[in-house]
C-alpha cells in the first residue's frame, strides 16, 4: 500500500481494487510470455523461408537486428525509459552483444542444414548448459536436480539426433554453438540486469550486434534481400518475430517475474516443431517425438525452482 493512500485504506481487509489490479497484471504477464513463446518459436521457420528465397545468413542478421533495435527503441520511448549506463558496464555489455550476435547467427543459419525441429531442440538445451557454466565461474553450485535434469535433457537430445533422420552435422554444431552462446550470455548478463533495466540491456545488446553485422555487410558488399516473394515474407516474419518476442518477453518479466516467465517459455520448442510442420511440411519420427518430450521435461526440471524462490521480483526489469 502506497503512502498517499494510507489515510483512506480500510483496515478491514485487503483493497479489492488492488487485488483486481494485481490479477490483471498477472494475466497480462502470462499473455505477454505466451506471445513471446509463439513468436520466438515461429522465427526459425520464417528464417528457413528466407533462406529458400535466396537471402544469405549475413543479410538476414542485418535486417533482423535492425528491425528489433527499432522495435525496442520504440518501446522504450512509449514507456519513457532512457538508457543510462556507466563506463565500467560497457565492456560487459559488449561481451553480451557478442554472445547475442553469435547465438542469432548460428541458430538461424542452422535451419539451412537441418530440420527446424532438430535445430530448435538442440539450441533449446541451453538452460541445461547454464548450470555447469555457473558452477565453473563460481556464481552458482550444481545441485542434484540440475545434474539429473542435465542427464535427462541430454538423453532426449540423443534420441532426437539418433533417429532415422539424415542430418548434416554442421547444422547440429551451429545450433549447439548458439545454445552455448546464450548460456554464456546468461552468466554475462547476471550483474547487468541487477544494475540496469532489462530494456536498456536489450537495446544495447541488439544495437551493438546490429551495428557489427551491418559493418560486416558493408565491408564485404554483401547485403541483399531475398529474391522471391516467399523469401521476403520469411525475412519480414523472422525479423518481426524477434522484435515482438523480445519486447513481449521483457513486458512479461516485468509483470510476473523472471522465474515464471522462464518456465512458460518452455513451450517455444513445441511451437517450432508445429510451425515447421504446418508451414514447411517438415516431420519427425516417433523416436524424435519421444526425444522432444524428454528434452522439454529436462528443461522444466532445471527451471522449476523451490517455492521459497517463487516470488517474482518487481525489480527484474
C-alpha positions in Angstrom: 0.0 0.0 0.0 1.4 3.4 -1.0 1.9 6.2 1.5 -0.6 8.5 -0.3 -3.4 6.0 0.3 -2.6 5.3 3.9 -5.2 7.7 5.2 -8.1 6.2 3.2 -7.3 2.5 3.2 -9.9 0.5 5.1 -8.3 -1.7 7.9 -11.0 -4.3 7.5 -9.1 -6.2 4.8 -7.2 -6.1 1.5 -8.1 -3.5 -1.1 -10.3 -5.1 -3.8 -9.1 -2.6 -6.4 -5.5 -3.6 -5.6 -6.4 -7.3 -5.9 -8.1 -6.7 -9.3 -5.0 -4.7 -10.5 -2.6 -7.4 -9.4 -4.7 -10.1 -11.1 -4.8 -8.1 -14.3 -1.1 -7.6 -14.2 -0.5 -11.3 -13.8 -3.0 -12.2 -16.6 -1.3 -9.7 -18.9 2.1 -11.1 -18.0 1.0 -14.6 -18.9 -0.3 -13.3 -22.2 2.9 -11.5 -23.0 5.0 -14.6 -22.3 2.7 -16.7 -24.3 3.2 -14.3 -27.2 6.9 -14.5 -26.7 6.9 -18.3 -27.0 4.7 -18.1 -30.1 6.8 -15.6 -32.0 10.2 -16.9 -30.9 9.0 -20.4 -31.7 8.0 -19.4 -35.2 11.2 -17.4 -36.0 13.3 -20.4 -37.3 10.5 -21.4 -39.8 10.5 -17.9 -41.2 14.3 -18.0 -41.4 14.1 -21.2 -43.5 11.6 -19.5 -45.9 14.0 -16.5 -46.2 17.0 -18.8 -47.0 14.9 -20.7 -49.5 14.1 -17.3 -51.1 17.8 -16.6 -51.7 18.9 -14.5 -48.7 22.3 -15.1 -47.2 23.0 -15.6 -43.5 24.6 -12.2 -43.0 21.9 -10.2 -44.7 19.3 -11.9 -42.5 21.1 -10.8 -39.4 21.4 -7.2 -40.6 17.6 -6.9 -41.2 16.7 -9.0 -38.1 18.7 -6.8 -35.7 17.7 -3.5 -37.4 14.0 -4.2 -37.0 14.5 -5.5 -33.5 16.5 -2.4 -32.5 13.8 -0.1 -33.8 11.1 -2.0 -32.0 13.0 -1.9 -28.7 13.8 1.8 -29.1 10.1 2.5 -29.8 9.0 0.5 -26.8 11.4 2.5 -24.6 10.0 5.7 -26.0 6.5 4.6 -25.2 7.4 3.7 -21.6 9.6 6.8 -21.3 12.8 4.9 -20.4 16.2 6.5 -21.2 19.2 4.2 -21.5 21.8 5.1 -18.8 24.9 3.1 -18.5 28.2 3.6 -16.6 31.6 3.4 -18.3 32.6 0.3 -16.3 29.5 -1.6 -17.6 30.3 -1.1 -21.3 32.8 -4.0 -21.6 30.4 -6.5 -20.2 27.6 -5.1 -22.4 29.9 -5.5 -25.4 30.6 -9.1 -24.5 26.9 -9.7 -24.1 26.3 -8.2 -27.5 28.9 -10.6 -29.0 27.1 -13.6 -27.4 23.7 -12.3 -28.7 25.1 -11.9 -32.2 26.8 -15.3 -32.3 23.6 -17.0 -31.0 21.4 -15.4 -33.5 23.7 -16.0 -36.5 24.3 -19.7 -35.6 20.8 -20.6 -34.6 19.1 -19.0 -37.6 21.7 -20.4 -40.0 21.4 -23.9 -38.6 18.0 -24.3 -40.2 19.7 -24.2 -43.6 21.3 -27.6 -42.8 18.9 -29.5 -40.5 15.1 -29.6 -40.0 13.8 -26.7 -37.8 12.6 -29.1 -35.1 16.1 -30.6 -34.7 17.8 -27.2 -34.7 15.3 -25.9 -32.1 15.7 -28.8 -29.7 19.5 -28.7 -30.0 19.5 -25.0 -29.3 17.0 -25.1 -26.6 19.1 -27.3 -24.3 20.9 -24.0 -23.4 19.2 -23.8 -19.9 21.0 -27.1 -19.1 24.3 -25.6 -20.0 23.8 -22.6 -17.7 24.2 -24.8 -14.6 27.7 -26.2 -15.4 28.9 -22.8 -16.6 27.6 -21.1 -13.5 29.4 -23.7 -11.4 32.6 -23.2 -13.3 32.7 -19.4 -12.8 31.6 -19.7 -9.2 28.3 -17.9 -9.4 26.1 -21.0 -8.6 26.6 -24.5 -7.4 25.4 -27.6 -9.2 22.5 -29.3 -7.4 21.3 -32.9 -7.7 18.2 -31.5 -9.5 20.4 -29.8 -12.1 22.6 -32.8 -12.6 19.6 -35.0 -13.1 17.9 -32.5 -15.4 21.1 -32.3 -17.5 21.2 -36.1 -17.9 17.5 -36.3 -18.8 17.8 -33.5 -21.4 21.0 -35.0 -22.9 19.3 -38.4 -23.2 16.3 -36.7 -25.0 18.7 -34.9 -27.3 20.5 -38.1 -28.2 17.1 -39.6 -29.1 16.4 -36.6 -31.4 19.7 -36.8 -33.1 20.0 -40.6 -33.2 16.8 -41.4 -35.0 16.3 -42.2 -38.7 16.7 -38.6 -40.0 19.6 -37.8 -42.3 21.3 -34.9 -40.5 24.0 -32.5 -41.6 26.2 -32.2 -38.5 27.2 -28.7 -39.4 23.6 -27.6 -38.6 23.8 -29.5 -35.3 27.1 -27.8 -34.5 25.7 -24.4 -35.3 22.6 -24.9 -33.2 24.8 -26.1 -30.3 27.1 -23.2 -30.5 24.1 -20.9 -30.5 22.8 -22.5 -27.3 26.3 -22.3 -25.7 26.4 -18.6 -26.6 23.0 -18.0 -25.0 24.1 -19.9 -21.9 27.2 -17.7 -21.6 25.1 -14.6 -22.1 23.0 -15.6 -19.0 26.3 -15.6 -17.0 27.5 -12.3 -18.5 24.2 -10.6 -18.1 23.5 -11.5 -14.5 25.2 -8.5 -12.9 23.9 -6.2 -15.7 20.2 -6.9 -15.1 20.7 -6.2 -11.4 22.3 -2.8 -12.2 20.3 -1.8 -15.3 16.7 -2.1 -16.6 16.3 -5.1 -18.9 15.1 -2.9 -21.8 18.4 -0.9 -21.5 20.4 -4.1 -21.6 18.3 -5.3 -24.6 18.7 -2.1 -26.7 22.5 -2.0 -26.2 23.0 -5.7 -27.0 20.8 -5.6 -30.1 22.2 -2.3 -31.2 25.8 -3.3 -31.0 25.1 -6.7 -32.6 23.2 -5.0 -35.4 26.0 -2.4 -35.9 28.6 -5.2 -36.2 26.6 -7.2 -38.8 25.9 -4.0 -40.8 29.5 -3.0 -40.8 30.5 -6.6 -41.9 27.9 -6.5 -44.7 29.0 -3.1 -45.9 32.7 -4.0 -45.8 32.1 -7.2 -47.8 29.5 -5.5 -50.1 27.2 -8.5 -49.2 23.8 -7.1 -48.3 20.8 -8.3 -50.3 17.1 -9.1 -49.6 15.5 -12.4 -50.7 14.7 -12.8 -54.4 11.3 -14.4 -54.1 8.0 -13.2 -52.5 8.0 -16.1 -50.1 11.6 -15.3 -49.1 10.6 -11.7 -48.4 7.8 -12.9 -46.3 10.2 -15.1 -44.4 12.6 -12.2 -43.8 9.9 -9.8 -42.6 8.3 -12.6 -40.5 11.6 -13.6 -38.9 12.6 -10.0 -38.0 9.1 -9.2 -36.6 9.1 -12.5 -34.6 12.4 -11.5 -33.0 11.3 -7.9 -32.3 7.8 -8.7 -31.0 9.1 -11.7 -29.0 11.9 -9.6 -27.4 9.6 -6.8 -26.3 6.9 -9.1 -25.0 9.5 -11.1 -23.1 10.5 -8.1 -21.0 7.0 -6.9 -20.6 6.1 -10.3 -19.3 9.1 -10.4 -16.9 8.1 -7.1 -15.6 4.6 -8.4 -14.6 5.2 -12.0 -13.4 8.9 -12.1 -12.8 11.8 -13.9 -14.5 11.2 -17.3 -12.9 7.6 -18.0 -14.1 8.4 -16.4 -17.4 11.3 -18.8 -18.0 9.1 -21.8 -17.2 6.3 -20.7 -19.5 8.8 -20.1 -22.4 9.3 -23.9 -22.4 6.5 -24.0 -25.0 8.9 -22.5 -27.6 10.4 -25.7 -29.0 6.9 -27.3 -29.3 5.8 -24.2 -31.3 8.9 -24.5 -33.5 8.1 -28.2 -34.3 4.4 -27.3 -35.0 5.3 -24.3 -37.2 7.8 -26.3 -39.2 5.2 -29.0 -39.8 2.4 -26.6 -40.8 4.4 -24.2 -42.9 7.3 -26.3 -44.3 5.8 -29.7 -44.1 8.8 -30.9 -42.1 8.1 -34.0 -39.9 9.9 -36.0 -37.3 9.6 -39.7 -36.5 8.3 -41.4 -33.3 11.8 -41.5 -31.8 12.3 -37.8 -32.3 8.9 -37.0 -30.8 9.7 -39.1 -27.7 13.1 -37.3 -27.5 11.3 -33.9 -27.8 9.2 -34.8 -24.7 12.2 -35.9 -22.8 14.2 -32.7 -23.6 11.4 -30.4 -22.6 10.9 -32.4 -19.4 14.6 -32.0 -18.5 14.4 -28.3 -19.2 11.3 -28.0 -17.0 13.2 -29.8 -14.2 16.1 -27.3 -14.2 13.9 -24.3 -14.4 11.5 -25.4 -11.7 12.7 -23.5 -8.6 11.9 -24.2 -4.9 8.8 -22.4 -3.6 10.9 -20.1 -1.5 12.3 -18.6 -4.7 9.0 -18.5 -6.5 8.0 -14.9 -5.5 8.7 -12.7 -8.5 11.0 -9.7 -8.1 9.4 -6.4 -9.1 12.8 -5.1 -9.9 13.6 -7.7 -12.5 13.4 -5.1 -15.3 
